[in-house]
Amino acid sequence: MAEDQVASAQLLRNFAPLDAMKRENLAALAKKVSVRALSAGRVLFNQGDTDKRTVWLVSGAVEVNENERNIGVLRAGTPETRNPLYPKLPRRVTVRAVDDITFLSIESDLLDVMITWDQTGTYEVEELQATLQAVGSDDWMTTILQTSAFHRIPPANIQAIFQRLQRRPSKAGEVVIKQGDEGDYFYIIVNGKCAVTRETPLSRDGIKLAELGVGDSFGEEALIAEAKRNATITMMTDGVLMRLNKQDFRELMNEPLLQWVSIEQARAIIARGGRWLDVRLPSEHQTLSIEGAVNVPLYLIRLKLSTLDRNTPYVAYCDTGRRSSAAAYILVERGFDAYVLTGGMNSDGGLPLTRGGPAPKP
């Protein structure tokens, strides 16, 4: 297979519904799309496939088969191939390359968000990017829009978020948020890099936990949980941050993402293969916990994401719902299916509690 090539806005305009998008939005989308190649005889997608991709044929021809019976051939450049190839899921046909072909493939949720934004947003991408001037933003807006979190935020909220974001240039070495301070803003990195450190009794200078780059966000835990900052974020390079104040963050981003469930609803999720996620401290978990729960403390949740199964729904809980709502937001923001137990362990309803013992492994 030939090497993928970046698509151009001019190419995307040959296809529906991309041809109806505003110029600047289409240009932003083009940076995230590649023209891919497939050799003759190979399958583009199979009947029954459920992968969320929207596909257009750029060059060559494909044969279409339904229940192993050929029902036609489609050629690039015809009216039929201006539209996506059989977008309904699960796919009802198998599409195979007749000769060497090239095609466009866009993650369907990203496409839906971008088209919705294009049709509802009066605050243009171009307008906001102009405020950044020459900061080398690497199209951070599209990076943010394609995250799982933004797929679940109403379009009107997305528009309001970008209108209310405040630009903040920052210098290397500058402390953006300090461990122990009150939470005031949610941040998105537009340009540059940040270091995440946490002070411990054994290290007053702080242990470096992670590095963050363009498109990464931070600061949400303290805003959701009404708690102190649990880490220090320091600029590693000169850069630009966009920030959203606490009230706007909670109304526009936090509330639409969180899914609160009752004990009965939580039990149904667990019965379908979900797992309880205890985000309290290990000492709290060992004293009293829900039977079978995985214990990942809130302050470690970002570092332990790789230990959690993205195909498993998680019902997060703490004592009250405050810490677990912050944990669930982080999980959902990163593509997990996560819920919050309303009222936490203080809820009435006969939770299957157990005392003592180590937490099961994720």
ABEGO torsion letter per residue (X at the ends): XBBBBBBBAAAAAABOAAAABBAAAAAAAAAABBBBBBBBGBBABBBGBABBBBBBBABEBBBBBBGGBBAEBBBBGBAAAABBBGABOBBABBBBBABBBBBBBBBAAAAAAAAAAAAABABBAAAAAAAAEBAGAGGAAAAAAABAAAAABBAAAAAAAAAABBBBBBBBGBBABBBGBBBABBBBBABEBBBBBBBBAABAAEBBABBBBBGBBBGAAAAAAGBBBABBBBBABBBBBBBBBAAAAAAAAAAAABBBBBAAAAAAAAAAGBBBBBABBAAAAAABBBBGBBBBBAAAAAAAAAABBAABBBBBBBAAGAAAAAAAAAAAAAGBBBBBBBGEAABBGGBBBBBEEBBBBX
